[in-house]
Amino acid sequence: MHTSILQRTLNQPVALVLIVALLVWTVGIPFDIARAQAASLTTVKDTITDSRPSVVANHTIDFTTPTGVTSGQTITITFPSGFTMTSIAFGDVDLKDDGTDLAIAATPAGATWGAAVSGQVLTLTNGTTAVTAGSVMELQIGTHATFGTTGTNQITNTTVGSYVISIGGTMTDSASLRIALIDAVTVTASVDTSLTFTVAGITTGVTVNGDAITTSVVSTATTLPFGTLAPGTAKVAAQTLSVTTNAKNGFAVTVIQNQNLLSANGADIDTFKDGASTAVPTAWTTPLGTLDTEATYGHYGLTSEDADLNSDEFGTALYAGNIGTARTIFSHTGPADGSTADKGQTRVAIKIQITALQEAATDYTNRLTYVATPTF
């Protein structure tokens, strides 16, 4: 009997402890006990400028810190082995707090953060800046870090794969994120070359390149029928040139004659002016008509409306006569649509005038050849 009373006495504290433990487990204790607990960073991502292996890239790391960063605490960014970071210095790093750039140097001092790389770890050390809870942080590493000094170095990617980057340090919050490195995709395509060149006739009464004398005859794609020439009266015949091409570097159209206007009896009409085959376009003048100087009895020349040809060398109603060799009369430096003035279409004209000394003949003739040459 004595033994049972002692046993009950000894078991009472044990039972009390068990009851208290059950109450704690069931309803909790309203004691004010402070405990430090790490939180996870949120909205964490790393945007890289180039995901190809073994190339340099800029990194933009964004995250939201639920707890904040106090004075003296650090933020560490740890890259996996294989990423080359040896050239990264504080000048290649920018840090923003809710969109506001924070000053960065090699070591922290006051409101200035310190940034240093050791191995695979970039450590940012807070000076005295208060980063409050809920702050949205943005870390830029590379040449896009332009606050204070502009970054000159980037991180070199490693091989193809998926990699974990860890964010931690002595700050309370931490997280991990992933980036993927992949081989570039090579895209190939081909576009067939195209070229369409047409010559069209022009009716009478049309002003070409500002000449006061309008077209005198109805031309066709293959003929400039001047008909009978009257001494002292200039006549104009014209054609429209159209080029459509997808040549990257454009095209050039040249013209060349096979001979001066020549008749079966050996008489000819010379090129402008007075047989000199003028190369630099100049204002029209009537032939001199000097007796026994056959080249002055009559002449003909060419003009073009292409305003961007050699800085508008044909200006307004200027003519050249050197078409015994190929002369460029129309050009453009890129693809052409066959209709836009100076780029896909222009008009050219031949002007002719004789004096009373021009030898009689009913069969003056020559041949003009246009050549369109695209540059792909």
C-alpha positions as CSV (number, residue, x, y, z in Angstrom):
1,M,0.0,0.0,0.0
2,H,2.8,2.4,0.8
3,T,4.5,1.6,-2.5
4,S,1.3,2.4,-4.6
5,I,0.9,5.8,-2.9
6,L,4.6,6.7,-3.7
7,Q,4.2,5.6,-7.3
8,R,1.1,7.8,-7.8
9,T,3.0,10.7,-6.3
10,L,5.9,10.3,-8.7
11,N,3.6,9.9,-11.8
12,Q,1.6,13.1,-11.2
13,P,4.3,15.6,-12.6
14,V,4.7,13.3,-15.7
15,A,0.9,13.4,-16.3
16,L,0.9,17.2,-15.9
17,V,3.7,17.6,-18.5
18,L,1.8,15.4,-21.0
19,I,-1.4,17.4,-20.5
20,V,0.5,20.7,-21.1
21,A,2.2,19.2,-24.1
22,L,-1.2,18.2,-25.6
23,L,-2.6,21.6,-25.0
24,V,0.4,23.3,-26.7
25,W,0.1,20.9,-29.7
26,T,-3.7,21.5,-29.9
27,V,-4.2,25.2,-29.3
28,G,-0.7,26.7,-29.1
29,I,0.9,28.8,-26.5
30,P,0.2,32.6,-26.5
31,F,3.8,33.3,-25.6
32,D,5.5,36.1,-27.5
33,I,8.6,34.2,-28.8
34,A,10.5,35.9,-31.7
35,R,11.8,33.6,-34.4
36,A,13.8,34.6,-37.6
37,Q,12.5,32.8,-40.7
38,A,13.8,33.1,-44.2
39,A,11.4,34.0,-47.0
40,S,11.6,33.2,-50.7
41,L,12.1,35.9,-53.3
42,T,9.2,36.3,-55.7
43,T,8.9,37.1,-59.4
44,V,12.4,35.9,-60.0
45,K,13.8,35.8,-63.5
46,D,17.0,36.3,-65.5
47,T,16.7,37.7,-69.0
48,I,19.8,37.1,-71.1
49,T,20.6,38.7,-74.4
50,D,22.0,35.7,-76.1
51,S,21.3,32.0,-75.3
52,R,23.9,30.5,-77.6
53,P,26.6,28.5,-75.9
54,S,30.1,29.9,-75.5
55,V,29.1,33.5,-76.4
56,V,29.0,36.6,-74.2
57,A,25.6,37.8,-72.9
58,N,24.1,40.5,-70.8
59,H,22.0,39.4,-67.8
60,T,19.1,41.2,-66.3
61,I,18.0,39.6,-63.0
62,D,14.7,40.7,-61.5
63,F,13.2,39.8,-58.1
64,T,11.0,41.1,-55.3
65,T,12.3,40.8,-51.8
66,P,9.5,40.2,-49.2
67,T,11.8,41.2,-46.3
68,G,14.1,43.8,-47.7
69,V,17.9,44.3,-47.3
70,T,19.3,46.1,-44.3
71,S,22.6,47.9,-43.9
72,G,25.6,45.7,-44.2
73,Q,23.8,42.7,-45.6
74,T,24.8,41.1,-48.9
75,I,23.1,39.8,-52.0
76,T,25.0,37.0,-53.7
77,I,24.4,35.8,-57.3
78,T,26.0,32.4,-57.8
79,F,26.4,31.1,-61.4
80,P,27.1,27.5,-62.2
81,S,30.6,26.3,-63.1
82,G,31.3,26.9,-66.8
83,F,30.0,30.5,-66.9
84,T,33.0,32.8,-67.3
85,M,32.8,35.8,-65.0
86,T,36.5,36.7,-64.5
87,S,36.3,40.0,-66.4
88,I,33.2,41.3,-64.5
89,A,33.9,44.4,-62.3
90,F,31.7,46.8,-60.4
91,G,31.5,49.0,-63.6
92,D,29.7,46.2,-65.4
93,V,27.0,46.1,-62.7
94,D,23.9,48.2,-62.1
95,L,21.4,47.7,-59.3
96,K,17.9,49.3,-59.1
97,D,15.5,49.5,-56.2
98,D,11.9,50.1,-57.5
99,G,13.4,51.6,-60.7
100,T,15.9,53.9,-58.9
101,D,19.6,53.3,-59.7
102,L,21.8,52.7,-56.6
103,A,25.4,53.8,-56.6
104,I,27.9,51.0,-56.9
105,A,31.7,50.9,-56.3
106,A,34.3,48.2,-55.6
107,T,33.6,48.4,-51.9
108,P,30.5,49.7,-49.9
109,A,30.6,53.2,-48.4
110,G,27.6,54.9,-47.0
111,A,24.8,54.8,-49.5
112,T,27.1,53.2,-52.1
113,W,27.0,49.5,-52.6
114,G,30.0,47.3,-53.2
115,A,30.2,44.8,-56.0
116,A,32.8,42.2,-56.4
117,V,33.2,38.8,-58.2
118,S,35.0,35.8,-56.7
119,G,34.9,32.6,-58.7
120,Q,31.3,32.0,-59.7
121,V,29.8,34.4,-57.2
122,L,28.9,38.1,-57.6
123,T,28.5,39.7,-54.2
124,L,26.6,42.9,-53.7
125,T,27.2,44.5,-50.2
126,N,24.8,47.1,-48.9
127,G,26.3,50.2,-47.3
128,T,23.6,52.1,-45.5
129,T,20.8,51.9,-48.0
130,A,17.5,50.8,-46.7
131,V,15.8,48.4,-49.1
132,T,12.3,48.0,-47.7
133,A,10.1,45.0,-47.7
134,G,8.4,44.4,-51.0
135,S,11.1,46.2,-53.0
136,V,11.4,45.2,-56.7
137,M,15.1,44.8,-57.5
138,E,16.7,44.7,-60.9
139,L,20.3,43.7,-61.4
140,Q,22.0,44.4,-64.7
141,I,25.3,42.6,-65.5
142,G,27.0,43.6,-68.8
143,T,27.3,46.3,-71.3
144,H,23.7,47.5,-70.7
145,A,24.8,48.6,-67.2
146,T,25.1,52.3,-67.9
147,F,24.5,54.1,-64.6
148,G,27.6,55.9,-63.4
149,T,30.0,54.1,-65.8
150,T,29.0,52.0,-68.8
151,G,29.8,48.3,-68.6
152,T,32.4,46.9,-71.0
153,N,32.4,43.2,-70.0
154,Q,29.8,40.4,-70.2
155,I,29.4,36.9,-68.8
156,T,30.4,34.2,-71.2
157,N,27.9,31.3,-71.6
158,T,28.9,27.7,-71.0
159,T,27.7,24.7,-73.0
160,V,24.1,23.8,-74.1
161,G,21.9,22.9,-71.1
162,S,19.6,24.1,-68.3
163,Y,21.3,25.9,-65.4
164,V,20.4,27.0,-61.9
165,I,21.4,30.4,-60.7
166,S,21.1,31.0,-56.9
167,I,20.3,34.2,-55.2
168,G,21.2,34.5,-51.5
169,G,23.7,36.2,-49.2
170,T,23.2,37.4,-45.7
171,M,19.9,39.0,-46.6
172,T,17.0,37.1,-45.2
173,D,15.4,36.1,-48.6
174,S,16.7,33.7,-51.2
175,A,15.7,31.9,-54.4
176,S,16.9,29.9,-57.3
177,L,16.1,30.4,-61.0
178,R,17.0,28.7,-64.3
179,I,18.2,29.8,-67.7
180,A,18.6,27.6,-70.7
181,L,21.4,27.7,-73.3
182,I,20.6,26.4,-76.8
183,D,22.2,26.3,-80.1
184,A,21.2,29.0,-82.6
185,V,18.7,28.1,-85.3
186,T,20.0,28.7,-88.8
187,V,17.3,30.0,-91.1
188,T,17.9,29.8,-94.8
189,A,15.9,31.0,-97.8
190,S,16.3,32.0,-101.4
191,V,14.6,34.6,-103.6
192,D,14.8,34.3,-107.3
193,T,16.2,37.2,-109.2
194,S,13.8,39.3,-111.3
195,L,14.2,41.9,-114.0
196,T,11.6,43.5,-116.4
197,F,12.7,46.3,-118.7
198,T,10.2,47.9,-121.1
199,V,10.3,50.8,-123.6
200,A,7.1,52.5,-124.5
201,G,6.2,55.2,-127.1
202,I,5.0,58.7,-126.3
203,T,2.4,60.7,-128.2
204,T,2.8,64.3,-129.4
205,G,2.5,67.4,-127.3
206,V,4.2,66.0,-124.2
207,T,6.8,68.0,-122.3
208,V,9.9,66.0,-121.5
209,N,12.5,67.2,-118.9
210,G,11.1,70.7,-119.0
211,D,11.9,71.5,-122.6
212,A,9.8,74.2,-124.1
213,I,9.4,72.2,-127.2
214,T,7.0,69.3,-126.7
215,T,7.2,66.0,-128.5
216,S,6.7,66.4,-132.2
217,V,5.9,62.8,-133.3
218,V,4.2,59.7,-132.0
219,S,6.9,57.3,-131.1
220,T,6.7,53.6,-130.4
221,A,8.7,51.1,-128.4
222,T,10.9,50.5,-131.4
223,T,10.7,53.7,-133.5
224,L,11.4,57.4,-133.3
225,P,9.9,58.6,-136.7
226,F,10.9,62.2,-137.0
227,G,9.6,62.5,-140.6
228,T,10.6,65.4,-142.7
229,L,12.9,68.0,-140.9
230,A,12.5,71.7,-141.6
231,P,15.5,74.0,-141.3
232,G,15.5,76.0,-138.1
233,T,12.7,74.0,-136.5
234,A,13.7,71.7,-133.6
235,K,11.7,68.4,-133.2
236,V,11.5,66.1,-130.2
237,A,10.7,62.4,-129.9
238,A,10.6,60.6,-126.6
239,Q,10.1,57.2,-125.0
240,T,9.3,55.9,-121.5
241,L,11.7,53.5,-119.8
242,S,10.4,51.2,-117.0
243,V,12.5,48.9,-114.9
244,T,11.2,46.4,-112.3
245,T,13.8,44.4,-110.4
246,N,14.6,43.0,-107.0
247,A,18.3,43.6,-107.4
248,K,19.6,44.8,-104.0
249,N,22.0,47.3,-105.5
250,G,19.7,48.6,-108.2
251,F,20.3,48.9,-111.9
252,A,21.6,51.1,-114.7
253,V,20.2,51.7,-118.2
254,T,22.6,52.7,-120.9
255,V,22.0,53.8,-124.5
256,I,24.4,53.6,-127.5
257,Q,24.0,54.3,-131.1
258,N,25.5,52.3,-134.0
259,Q,26.2,55.4,-136.1
260,N,25.2,59.0,-136.7
261,L,22.0,59.5,-138.6
262,L,23.3,58.3,-142.0
263,S,21.8,58.2,-145.5
264,A,22.6,55.9,-148.4
265,N,24.4,58.8,-150.3
266,G,26.9,59.2,-147.4
267,A,25.4,62.3,-145.8
268,D,24.9,62.3,-142.1
269,I,23.5,64.4,-139.3
270,D,26.0,64.8,-136.4
271,T,25.6,64.6,-132.7
272,F,25.1,67.6,-130.4
273,K,26.5,70.0,-130.6
274,D,27.9,70.6,-134.1
275,G,29.5,67.2,-134.1
276,A,31.4,67.6,-130.8
277,S,29.5,64.7,-129.1
278,T,29.2,66.8,-125.9
279,A,29.6,64.7,-122.8
280,V,28.5,67.2,-120.1
281,P,24.8,68.0,-120.6
282,T,24.3,71.6,-121.7
283,A,21.5,73.9,-122.9
284,W,20.3,73.3,-126.4
285,T,21.7,75.6,-129.1
286,T,20.9,75.6,-132.8
287,P,23.5,74.2,-135.2
288,L,25.9,76.9,-136.5
289,G,25.4,76.1,-140.2
290,T,28.9,77.1,-141.3
291,L,29.5,76.5,-145.0
292,D,32.0,73.8,-145.8
293,T,31.9,72.7,-142.1
294,E,29.6,69.7,-142.5
295,A,29.3,68.9,-138.8
296,T,27.6,72.2,-138.2
297,Y,24.8,71.6,-140.7
298,G,22.5,69.8,-138.2
299,H,22.7,67.9,-134.9
300,Y,20.8,65.8,-132.4
301,G,21.2,65.1,-128.7
302,L,19.7,63.2,-125.8
303,T,18.1,64.2,-122.5
304,S,16.8,62.2,-119.5
305,E,14.2,63.1,-116.8
306,D,16.0,60.9,-114.2
307,A,16.5,63.6,-111.5
308,D,18.8,61.5,-109.3
309,L,21.1,60.4,-112.1
310,N,24.5,61.8,-111.2
311,S,23.1,64.6,-109.1
312,D,20.5,65.4,-111.8
313,E,23.1,65.9,-114.6
314,F,20.4,66.6,-117.2
315,G,18.8,69.3,-115.1
316,T,16.1,71.0,-117.0
317,A,16.2,70.6,-120.8
318,L,20.0,69.9,-120.9
319,Y,21.3,67.7,-123.7
320,A,24.3,65.5,-124.4
321,G,25.7,64.1,-127.6
322,N,28.1,61.4,-126.7
323,I,26.1,58.3,-127.4
324,G,28.6,56.8,-129.7
325,T,29.7,54.9,-126.6
326,A,27.4,53.5,-123.9
327,R,26.0,56.3,-121.7
328,T,24.0,55.9,-118.6
329,I,20.6,57.6,-118.8
330,F,18.6,56.0,-116.0
331,S,19.6,54.3,-112.7
332,H,18.6,53.5,-109.2
333,T,20.5,52.1,-106.2
334,G,17.9,49.6,-104.9
335,P,15.0,47.5,-106.0
336,A,12.7,49.2,-108.5
337,D,8.9,49.0,-109.1
338,G,8.7,50.0,-112.7
339,S,6.5,53.0,-112.0
340,T,8.0,55.4,-109.5
341,A,9.7,58.4,-111.1
342,D,13.5,58.3,-111.0
343,K,13.4,54.9,-109.2
344,G,11.5,52.6,-111.6
345,Q,10.5,54.8,-114.5
346,T,11.7,57.8,-116.5
347,R,11.4,59.4,-119.9
348,V,14.2,60.1,-122.4
349,A,14.1,62.2,-125.5
350,I,16.0,62.9,-128.7
351,K,16.0,66.4,-130.0
352,I,17.0,67.2,-133.5
353,Q,17.5,70.4,-135.5
354,I,19.0,71.2,-138.9
355,T,20.0,74.2,-141.0
356,A,19.4,74.9,-144.7
357,L,22.8,73.4,-145.4
358,Q,21.9,69.9,-144.2
359,E,22.3,67.5,-147.2
360,A,19.1,66.3,-148.8
361,A,18.2,62.6,-148.3
362,T,15.1,60.7,-147.5
363,D,16.6,57.8,-145.6
364,Y,18.6,59.1,-142.7
365,T,18.7,56.3,-140.1
366,N,20.6,54.9,-137.2
367,R,19.9,52.4,-134.4
368,L,19.7,53.1,-130.6
369,T,20.3,50.2,-128.2
370,Y,19.1,50.3,-124.6
371,V,20.7,48.0,-122.1
372,A,19.4,47.5,-118.5
373,T,21.9,46.0,-116.1
374,P,20.8,45.0,-112.6
375,T,23.3,44.6,-109.7
376,F,22.3,41.9,-107.4
